[in-house]
Amino acid sequence: MKITVFGLGYVGSTLAVLLSRQHDVFVLDKNEQLVDAIRNDRSPIGDAKMEECLQKEALNLFTPKEVAEAVDGADYIFIATNTQLDPEAGILDISSIHRVMESVISSYDKSAPPVIVVKSTVPTGFTEDLKRRYPEFDFLFCPEFLREKTAMEDVLNPSRIIVGYDETSTNGKSAAEKLGAAILSCVDDSSTPLLYTSIPEAESIKLFANSYLALRLSFFNELDTFATVRGLDSSLIIKGVCLDPRIGDYYNVPGPGFGGKCLPKDTRQLIADFDNAEVPELVIRAAVEENELRKEFVAEQES
Ligand SMILES: NC(=O)c1ccc[n+]([C@@H]2O[C@H](COP(=O)([O-])OP(=O)(O)OC[C@H]3O[C@@H](n4cnc5c(N)ncnc54)[C@H](O)[C@@H]3O)[C@@H](O)[C@H]2O)c1
């Protein structure tokens, strides 16, 4: 199969290396240095495990100079470009995805349009909007759950593979199943759970998963703030709380407040999605507000 990946950041580069174990993968990034890194068997994200794969495995990874070479005849085109939070609008900026679609439109084989797979995190309903705008393509949404520190390792050993497809499209289900099988054939564990959903369900899975993680961090941060003010040992309280198997002893270490590229923006996007759907929302908003309180508390403690 010929697969094209736009974007060579954490998500695109790990995906490209994974899929090139079994398929012909063509990579593109507007930052030519990242493409050069792949050309020279170096990881564009400085990931040691990726470098090991690039140098030791027989990968079918190509770095074309022209977009047309990458897009023409592709079976699947992945979009793994950045979607930062627009601080003024309070929602994700998805303009990079439209830029990619413009490149695809000018180069694809009209007799056999590729299936477009959105891998970037997007607002719920966004991929269906893309389909309305570009009706000549089938779209899938395939969320990514990697952690940046262990990006390649996580992509080789994912907790699950989710593929969202358009149930109203004649080819949607078969395109999703072919992709699911293609990904499964490349990961280290062939018994990795594979779940097919509608596109907005797959988009929601990504945002709700990250919002749950944010919520959990806010909970343990709040516990720690309480313990600190009362002069109690928070680690003992956490240990006692987490011995309950329904709670579990993981993802429970208090810190200065959640940050990074994903949790702040995905929580805010999900709140915006609740607002757009006019569904009352309290829990995720509370996690975000607690995060601000926590940052202030830690800063005061340190001053
Ligand atoms: N980093 C993570 O931990 C993580 C995890 C899951 C999902 N995501 C989501 O996946 C998406 C990508 O994240 P990332 O961390 O890989 O981002 P990144 O910023 O590391 O990489 C994105 C890449 O896309 C390239 N790009 C932008 N526009 C382009 C265009 N028109 N053509 C070609 N290349 C273009 C940029 O140059 C950049 O190298 C985001 O939506 C993010 O929210 C990220």
The ligand as an ORCA input file, in Angstrom:
! r2SCAN-3c Opt
* xyz 0 1
  N       2.488     15.551     20.778
  C       1.629     14.742     21.363
  O       1.860     14.219     22.456
  C       0.309     14.435     20.687
  C      -0.407     13.305     21.091
  C      -1.606     13.034     20.472
  C      -2.119     13.880     19.499
  N      -1.429     14.992     19.160
  C      -2.011     15.862     18.116
  O      -1.444     15.514     16.854
  C      -1.199     16.694     16.064
  C       0.282     16.807     15.757
  O       0.968     16.900     16.985
  P       2.564     16.905     17.032
  O       2.925     16.901     18.466
  O       3.115     15.865     16.126
  O       2.839     18.354     16.410
  P       4.224     19.014     16.011
  O       4.040     20.475     16.149
  O       5.341     18.311     16.743
  O       4.375     18.623     14.465
  C       3.503     19.077     13.471
  C       4.285     19.169     12.179
  O       3.402     19.508     11.109
  C       4.132     20.311     10.189
  N       3.205     21.017      9.319
  C       2.322     22.003      9.636
  N       1.636     22.383      8.545
  C       2.076     21.637      7.513
  C       1.755     21.558      6.126
  N       0.825     22.326      5.590
  N       2.412     20.661      5.362
  C       3.374     19.859      5.892
  N       3.717     19.876      7.203
  C       3.087     20.760      7.997
  C       4.955     21.242     11.082
  O       6.055     21.794     10.386
  C       5.369     20.275     12.206
  O       6.632     19.693     11.967
  C      -1.772     17.855     16.878
  O      -3.111     18.043     16.509
  C      -1.698     17.337     18.316
  O      -2.669     17.922     19.137
  C      -0.205     15.284     19.707
*
